[in-house]
Amino acid sequence: MEGDPPLRLRIFDLNCWAIRYLSKRRQERIGLIEDVLRREGFDLVLLQEVWSEQDYSDLKAKLGTCYPFSHYFRSGVIGSGLCVFSKFPILDTFLYQYSLNGYPYMLQHGDWFCGKSVGLLVLAWGGGHSLSAPHPCSHQLHAEYCREKDGYLPHRLVQAWELAQFIRHTSKAADVVLLGGDLNMHPQDVGIRLLRGWTGLRDAFTEATRFEGCENGCTLIPKNRYTVKTELLPFPLGIRIDYILYKAISSFTVKCEELKTTTGTAPGMDIPFSDHEAVMATLCIQRQQQAGDATPNTADLMLVDVVTEARTEVAVGLRAAQRQRYSTGRMAVLALLLLLVLAVAALGTLVGLTAEQPFPKLSFSLLAFVAIGILLLATSLHLFHTMEVKMLQGTEEQMQRALRALQEHP
């Protein structure tokens, strides 16, 4: 009821970059994360890229007295890397895996094998109210590997759209929605504008009363010893791709009293927690009789422009996927034709049509083996790109429908 003391919720969010056998000084950094979580006593801890479930189990065992409730979200081949530690009881969890997650043949990137996802938590907090906290995977949405020629942009926009729809449709019964994680997008990027415009989420960095940390709230900075410096050359201060977003749904208000980031190294140490800087926010949540943060008018002309821009980028990705589908289909047909020619030649030899010449068994076998390999690979890629086309077509149709609704109902 109105007049109840406000709830101050302290949140810690970090992309841990904890890949067993690959991440530098992983165990030492996990120990540093454990120390700061125990010392600071946050209410809610959101971690991404904890790829080793053993690391999660170790943290759970050591932090059990400080954070009695925890959950690890499992998805993909190597796992989502998402886990959460909470002082509040976890009433329910749900994982939604995005329909597009990059390409399985891009082994050096690995996003497809992670199964990028958004994890939903429903927490019980003071006064018997529920707090719905969607937590994005390795949010990580899909990583941006080349900003100038971003072939993954359509996939990332599909993920941003699905995330926005997921939040809208799962948060109706909640009092407060929190979204934390690595979104792999700059604040001005179309995906962020689409997500915030469609859901009404507020950015803790821009809303914070007090801020302490890296300039402009950057979470990927040249000062961090584990960042790839060449990728940050166009951004001398770094980039901000890790976020804590929030909004109130019912008769509550949410304000960000303080936001902090780490600044390159863990306190008192010569190494950072991760290649990303940690984000720490203190939110003040209070009940009032009138409605809290209302979802903004979705017919706003700016939102129409954002959805139009996103749909255009998705359409570009759709045409590229259609070309890939055609190319792989043609390759599969050519491989099949080659196999048929080889089969006819082999049949001719068996019936004695070419008995005057020796049959080159080794060359024939190698050629047949190559043709079969190409056929299997091309067929697999054709099926994958066919599914990609369908997902992109579906998202484009959804955006078209949304645009029509925005324009018809001002």
N, C-alpha and C positions, 0 to 999 in steps of 0.2 A: 504494500500500500504506500501511498505518498507519505513521505516523512521517514521511511525506513532508512537506516544508514546505508551509504553507497558501498558497493562492492568494488574493491580495487584488485584488479586482475593483472598479475605480472606474468608476461609471456616471454619466452626465450625461443628464438627461431634460428636454425643453423643448417646449412647444407654442409654435411660433415666430410664429404669426399673421403669415405672410408672403404676403399676397395682392397680386399685382402690380397697380399703379394704385389700390389701395384702402387698403392698410395704411399707417399713418403712419410716415414715415422708415424705410421697409422696408430699403433698401440700407444705410443707416447701421447699422441694428440687425443685419443679416446680417454686416456687418463686425465688430461687437462680438462676436457669437457665434463667428466665426472666430478672433478674437484670444484669447478665453478658452479655446477648445478647443486651440489651439496651445500656449498658455502652461501650462495645467494638465495636459495629457497624459493625459486619461481613457482607460480601456481600451475602453469601449463608450459610444457616443453615440446616443441615441434622440431623433429630432426628429419633431414632428407639425406639420401645417399649413404645410409648405413647398410651397405650391401651384404655384410657378413652378419648373419643371424646370431653367430656366436658373440659378436660385439654387443648386439642388443641384449642377449641373455646375460652377459657380464654386467652391463650397465643396470639391468633390471635387478640383478642379485645385489649389487652394491648400493643402489639407490632406493631399495625397497622401503626403508624406513622414512625417507624423505618424500618419495612419490609412490604411494601404495598402489596406484592404478596405472597400468601401462598397456600398450597394444602395439603389435607389429603387423603391418599390412603386407600381405603376400600377393604377388602377381608376376606375370611374365616368366621368362626362363631363369633369370638370375635374381629376380625379386624386385619389388618396387623401391626398396631402400627407405621406406617411410616407417617411422615409429613415433610414438607419443608417450610422454610421461605426465601424469596429472595428480594433483592433490585432491581433485574432485572425483567422485565415483563416475565411472564410464557406464552409462546405461545401455548404449547400443553402438554398434559400429557397422559400417558398410563401405565397400570398395567399388568404385566404378572405374573401369579401364577404358581409356579413350579408344575410339574406333580406328584412328590412325596414329601410328607411333614411329614414323620413319620407315626405313627400308632394311630388310633382313640382310641384304648383301653388302651393306655399308658396315662391315665388321669393325672398322676403326672408330666408329661413333658409338655403336652399341645401344642406341636408344630403343630400338625395336625389341631387343632382348630383355629390357627392363620392364616393359609393360607399363608405360607411363599411366598414372592413375590419379584419382582424387579419392582420398579417404574421408569418410564422414564419421564424426564422433558426436554423440549426444551425451552431454555431461549434466549431472545434477549439481546445482549450487544453491546458495542461501535462499531461504524462503520457499523451497520446494519447486523452484522454477527450473526449466531445462535450458541449457545453452548449447546450441548446435554449432559445432566448429568444423567445417569442412577443411581438410588439410591436404594440399596438393602434393602429388608425388614428385619427387626429385626435382618440385613444380617446377618446379619442373613441370613445365610443359617441355616440349621438345627443345633441345639446345640449339643455339644459333652458332653455327660454325664459320660462317662467312657473311658478314653484314652486307657487303657490296653485291654479292650474288647468292642470295639466301634461297636455296632450293627447298628448304624445309618450311618456308613461311606459310604455304597453304595448310600443311599439316598442323602447324602451331596455331593457326587461326581456327581450324576445325576444333582443336582441343580447347581453345579459349571460348569458343561458342558453346561447346558441350559443357564446359565448366560453368559458364553463365547460366545455361538452362538447368543444369544440375542444382545450382544454388537456389534458383528461383522456385524450383518445384519441390525441393526438400526442406526449405527453411520456413515454410508457412506456419508450422506449429511451434517454432522456436521463439524465444524472446530476443536472443542476440545471435548474430552470425559472425564468426571469425574465419578469416582465410589467411593462412601463413605459408610461406614457402618460396622457392626459387621459380619465378615465372619465366625466366630467360627472355625477358622483354624490357626495353627501356620505358620509362614512364610515359613518353610521348608516342610510343608505338601504337599502331592501330589495334593490336590485340588487347593491350591494357585499356585503351579507351573503350573498346567494345565490351570488355568484361565489366568495367566500372559503370559505364553508361547503362548497360542492360540490367545490372543488379542493384545499382545504387550504393555499392560499397565505397567506403571512405578510406583514404590512404593515411595511415598513421603518421607518416613522415610529414605530409603537408598539413595535417591537423594538429600535430603535437604542440602543446604549450611550451615545453622545453625540449631542446635537442642537444645531444652531446655525441660527438663521433666524427666520422669522415665528412669532409665537405660535400654538400649536396646529398648526403645520406648514402654515398656510394658503398656498395658491398663487394665489388670486384675492383681492387685498387693496385696500381703498380708497386706500391710499398710492400705488399704481401709477397713473400719470397716464393710462394707456390703458384702465383699467377703467371700466365704466358704473356710476357711483356710486349711481344710483337703485336698481339691481338688488341692491346690497349693503347697503341701508339696514337690513334686518332682521338683518344680520350685521356689527356694527361692527368686528369683528376680521378679517373676510373669511371665505372658505370654502376647504376643502381638497378639490379635485377631481382633482389630479394625483398619481399614485401610482407607487411602485416596490414590486412584490410579488414574492415569491420562495418557493421551497421546494426541498429536495433530494429526489431520487427514489430513488437507489440508496444505496450505503454512503458517503454524504457528509453532512457537516453544513454548514449555512450560517448565519452570524451577521452581523448588521448592526453594524459597529463605529462607523460615523459616518453621520449624515444632515445635509445642509445645504440651505437654500433661499436664494435671493436675497431681498432685502428692499425691492423697489420700484425700484431703479435698478441699472444695471451698475456694477461697481467703478470709482470715479473718474469717473463720467459723470453727466450730468443726465437721461438717459433710460434706461428699462429695456430688457432684451433683447426683451421681448414684453409683452402684457397679462397673461400668466401668469408666475408666478415659476418659475425653474428649480429642479429637484430634483437633488441630487447625493448619491450613496450610496457608501459603501465597504463591500463585502461580503467576509467572510473565509470561504473555501471550503476544507474540509479533508476528506481521506478518512479513514475509520475502518472497522474490520471489521464492526461492527454497523451495521444500517440507519440511515440519517439521519432526516430529517423524514418520519415516517410520515403517510400520509393519515389524517385523523381518522375515527373511526367514523361512517360516513354515516347510521347509524340513530339518531343522536343526536336527541332530541326537539326540540331547538332548531332543527335543520335541517329537521325535518318542519314546524315552524311557519313557517319562512322560505319553504320551497317552497309551502306552502299560501297564504301571503300573496301571493307572486309570481303564483301561478296565479289567484288572485282578481282581481288587477289585469289580468292578461292576458284574463280572461273579460270584464271591463268593456270593454276595448278591442275585444274580439271583437263584443260587442253593438253598440258604436258603429259598427264597420266594416260590420256587417250592415245597420244603418239607412242608412248612406251608400250601400251597394250597392243597397238597395231604392229610395232616392230618385233616384239617378242612372239606374237602370233605368226607373223610371216616367217620368222626364224624357225619356229616349230614346224611349220608346213614344209619348208625347204629341207629340214633334217628328215622329216618323214618321207619326202620324195626320194632323198638320197638312199634311205633304207630300202625303199621299194625297188630302186634301180639295182642296188646290191643284191636284193633278194632274187630279182629276175636273172641277174648274171649268175648267181649261184645255182639257180634252177636250170639255167641253160647248160652249165657245166655238168650237172648231174645227169641230164638226159643225153649228153654227148654231143651237143651242138658245137662246142668249142674244144673238142678232144685233141685237135692237132696242136694246141698250145698248152703248156703247163699252167695250171691254175695257181696264181700267187696267193697262197693261203694266208701268209703273214700280213701282207699289205691289205688284203681283203678284211681280215679280222680287225686290224688296227683302225681301218676306215669305218667299219661297222661300229666298233666301240666308240669312236669319236662321235659318230652320227647319233648313237643312242644317248650319249652324254649330253650332246647339244639339245636333243629332243626333250629329255627330262628337265634340263635346266630352263629351256625356253618355255616349256609348258608350265613349269612352276612359276616363273616370272609372269607369264601371261595371266595365270589365275590370280596372282597377287595384285597385278595392276588392274585387273577386272574388278576386284574388290575395292581397290583404291578409287577407281572411277565411280563406283556406286556410292561410296561414302562421301566423296566430294560432291556428286550430284545431289545426294540427299541433303547435305548441308546448304548447298546453294539454293535448293528449293525452300528449305526452312527460312533462310534469310530473305528470300523473295517474298514469302508469305508474311514475314515479320514487317518488311518494308511496306507491303500493301496495307497491313493493319495500322501501322504508324501514320501513313498518309491519309487513310480513310477516317481515322478517329482522332482528330486533333484535340 
